[in-house]
Amino acid sequence: MGTRGLVVDVLIALGVTGEVVCVVGLLAGRTAIDRLHYAAAATTLPPAFVAAAVVVEEGGSSAAINAIVVAVLVLTLGSALTHATARVAHGRGEGR
């Protein structure tokens, strides 16, 4: 295993660790808004770490481009979904 393999392994480990932390926070959250914060966090850095690992492994291939596009879409759409969910939860009086 060379340097590239080590970098890929570290990036994947960071992505998986980030998702595990978000899941634990999601399960431990007391209110809907608390749980929503952890769900939103799962759409930020962890997908970026996984996409970076694909880019390092695959170089400039179509798989790398697809990974970047998916990570950007997850970040963008996850933020929109989080905002919409928070508005509904706030309107119902949840999370207080």
Phi and psi in degrees as a GROMACS rama.xvg file:
@    title "Ramachandran Plot"
@    xaxis  label "Phi"
@    yaxis  label "Psi"
@TYPE xy
-93.0387  -167.806  GLY-2
-62.71  -39.7433  THR-3
-61.0581  -45.4103  ARG-4
-61.7871  -38.7587  GLY-5
-66.156  -42.6782  LEU-6
-62.9983  -43.0489  VAL-7
-61.9647  -44.6069  VAL-8
-62.0407  -41.6859  ASP-9
-65.5521  -43.3981  VAL-10
-64.0409  -42.7616  LEU-11
-63.9121  -42.6832  ILE-12
-61.7619  -40.583  ALA-13
-64.1041  -41.8514  LEU-14
-63.5345  -45.8442  GLY-15
-66.8475  -42.7301  VAL-16
-61.4825  -42.3613  THR-17
-60.6663  -42.575  GLY-18
-66.519  -39.8311  GLU-19
-63.7156  -42.7116  VAL-20
-60.7514  -42.2089  VAL-21
-64.7556  -39.4835  CYS-22
-66.148  -42.6924  VAL-23
-62.9557  -43.0631  VAL-24
-64.0922  -37.9817  GLY-25
-62.6344  -41.8415  LEU-26
-71.6779  -30.6635  LEU-27
-89.4966  -10.921  ALA-28
-60.9295  138.735  GLY-29
-88.2009  -34.9911  ARG-30
-119.633  169.191  THR-31
-62.1572  -38.8192  ALA-32
-68.4374  -38.8965  ILE-33
-59.7837  -47.2506  ASP-34
-65.1988  -34.4632  ARG-35
-65.7956  -34.8065  LEU-36
-61.8185  -42.7134  HIS-37
-71.0735  -34.9113  TYR-38
-65.4157  -38.4394  ALA-39
-67.7977  -37.6948  ALA-40
-63.1953  -28.8017  ALA-41
-68.5331  -14.0561  ALA-42
-101.876  9.17116  THR-43
-104.787  -90.0513  THR-44
-73.7903  -42.4482  LEU-45
-55.4189  -45.5547  PRO-46
-64.4002  -31.4347  PRO-47
-66.7636  -38.8297  ALA-48
-63.8372  -42.8724  PHE-49
-66.1219  -42.5004  VAL-50
-62.1492  -40.6006  ALA-51
-63.019  -38.1462  ALA-52
-63.4832  -40.3395  ALA-53
-65.6478  -40.9354  VAL-54
-63.6023  -42.5194  VAL-55
-64.1015  -41.6598  VAL-56
-72.7292  -43.2258  GLU-57
-97.5969  -12.4419  GLU-58
72.2148  -135.132  GLY-59
-95.3367  27.8401  GLY-60
-77.9092  175.312  SER-61
-66.5978  -29.4221  SER-62
-63.5018  -39.6143  ALA-63
-66.6196  -42.1695  ALA-64
-64.3066  -42.7439  ILE-65
-61.217  -40.5143  ASN-66
-63.5686  -40.6732  ALA-67
-65.5628  -44.997  ILE-68
-61.8917  -43.487  VAL-69
-64.2648  -42.7118  VAL-70
-62.7285  -40.9151  ALA-71
-66.6  -41.9443  VAL-72
-64.6397  -41.5478  LEU-73
-62.567  -42.4119  VAL-74
-63.9037  -47.7285  LEU-75
-68.5788  -51.1923  THR-76
-72.0639  -32.1646  LEU-77
-64.0682  -39.437  GLY-78
-65.7596  -42.6456  SER-79
-64.424  -42.7475  ALA-80
-65.1351  -40.3866  LEU-81
-62.5231  -44.2131  THR-82
-62.76  -45.9745  HIS-83
-63.4522  -41.9165  ALA-84
-65.1391  -40.342  THR-85
-64.906  -38.0736  ALA-86
-63.0745  -42.7455  ARG-87
-65.8975  -44.9662  VAL-88
-62.9398  -40.449  ALA-89
-66.629  -40.1819  HIS-90
-63.94  -30.9767  GLY-91
-85.3932  -6.20561  ARG-92
82.4525  13.0927  GLY-93
-80.8496  157.4  GLU-94
83.4953  12.7812  GLY-95
